Amino acid sequence: MSEVFIVYTYNQNRCSGSREKVIGTYLCLEDAIQRVKTFGDSPYKYSPGIYYTKDNFVTFVERYPLGDCKNIEMFTTRVDF
């Protein structure tokens, strides 16, 4: 089964509108992880699969099947790395 990896981020200090943003979509997990590790000001690992930055962004990767799927709830398929 093929998968797509979506990299999300949000800024903890911004309270207006939708906070979560997509900053990348990848067919390779390693590419998605590289995006997480290089986004924002001085990213650092906070816990498995979650990176924080000095400029208050939280960034993580979600894994979804490529193509049709059944009602997957957003933000329930985080990849721990």
HUQUI-V383485 format. One record per residue. N is the residue number from 1. PSI is psi in degrees with one decimal (NA if undefined). BURIAL is b if it has 9 or more other ideal C-beta (glycine too) atoms within 8 Angstrom, else e. D_LAST is the distance of its C-alpha to the last C-alpha in whole Angstrom. Layout:
BEGIN
n->(N | N)
psi->(PSI | PSI)
burial->(BURIAL | BURIAL)
d_last->(D_LAST | D_LAST)
END
This chain:
BEGIN
n->(1 | 2 | 3 | 4 | 5 | 6 | 7 | 8 | 9 | 10 | 11 | 12 | 13 | 14 | 15 | 16 | 17 | 18 | 19 | 20 | 21 | 22 | 23 | 24 | 25 | 26 | 27 | 28 | 29 | 30 | 31 | 32 | 33 | 34 | 35 | 36 | 37 | 38 | 39 | 40 | 41 | 42 | 43 | 44 | 45 | 46 | 47 | 48 | 49 | 50 | 51 | 52 | 53 | 54 | 55 | 56 | 57 | 58 | 59 | 60 | 61 | 62 | 63 | 64 | 65 | 66 | 67 | 68 | 69 | 70 | 71 | 72 | 73 | 74 | 75 | 76 | 77 | 78 | 79 | 80 | 81)
psi->(133.7 | 151.7 | 158.8 | 141.3 | 120.4 | 128.4 | 122.0 | 153.4 | 157.4 | 154.6 | 125.6 | -20.8 | -5.4 | 122.5 | 0.5 | 136.9 | -161.6 | 125.0 | -35.1 | 136.6 | 144.9 | 126.6 | 7.8 | 148.6 | 134.6 | 151.1 | -6.6 | 124.7 | -39.0 | -37.5 | -40.0 | -43.4 | -40.2 | -39.7 | -44.3 | -44.3 | -11.9 | 3.6 | 137.1 | -173.7 | 109.9 | 65.1 | 143.5 | 148.3 | 127.5 | -45.3 | 173.6 | 120.9 | -0.7 | 128.4 | 141.5 | 160.3 | 162.0 | -23.4 | 25.7 | 25.3 | 145.0 | 127.8 | 140.4 | 166.9 | 136.2 | 146.4 | 128.5 | 151.5 | 145.0 | 130.2 | -155.5 | 145.8 | 175.9 | 107.4 | 59.4 | 124.7 | 136.1 | 146.0 | 35.3 | 2.6 | 38.9 | 142.4 | 122.7 | 122.1 | NA)
burial->(e | e | b | b | b | b | b | b | b | b | b | e | e | e | e | e | e | e | e | e | e | e | b | b | e | b | e | e | b | e | b | b | b | e | b | b | e | e | b | b | e | e | b | e | e | e | e | e | b | b | b | b | b | e | e | b | b | b | b | b | b | b | b | b | b | e | e | e | e | e | e | b | e | e | e | e | e | b | b | e | e)
d_last->(20 | 19 | 16 | 16 | 13 | 14 | 13 | 15 | 16 | 19 | 21 | 22 | 25 | 26 | 28 | 30 | 29 | 26 | 23 | 20 | 20 | 19 | 18 | 17 | 17 | 16 | 16 | 14 | 10 | 10 | 13 | 11 | 8 | 11 | 13 | 11 | 11 | 15 | 16 | 18 | 20 | 18 | 14 | 13 | 10 | 11 | 9 | 5 | 5 | 8 | 10 | 14 | 17 | 20 | 22 | 20 | 18 | 15 | 12 | 10 | 9 | 11 | 12 | 16 | 18 | 20 | 24 | 26 | 24 | 25 | 25 | 21 | 21 | 19 | 16 | 15 | 13 | 10 | 6 | 4 | 0)
END
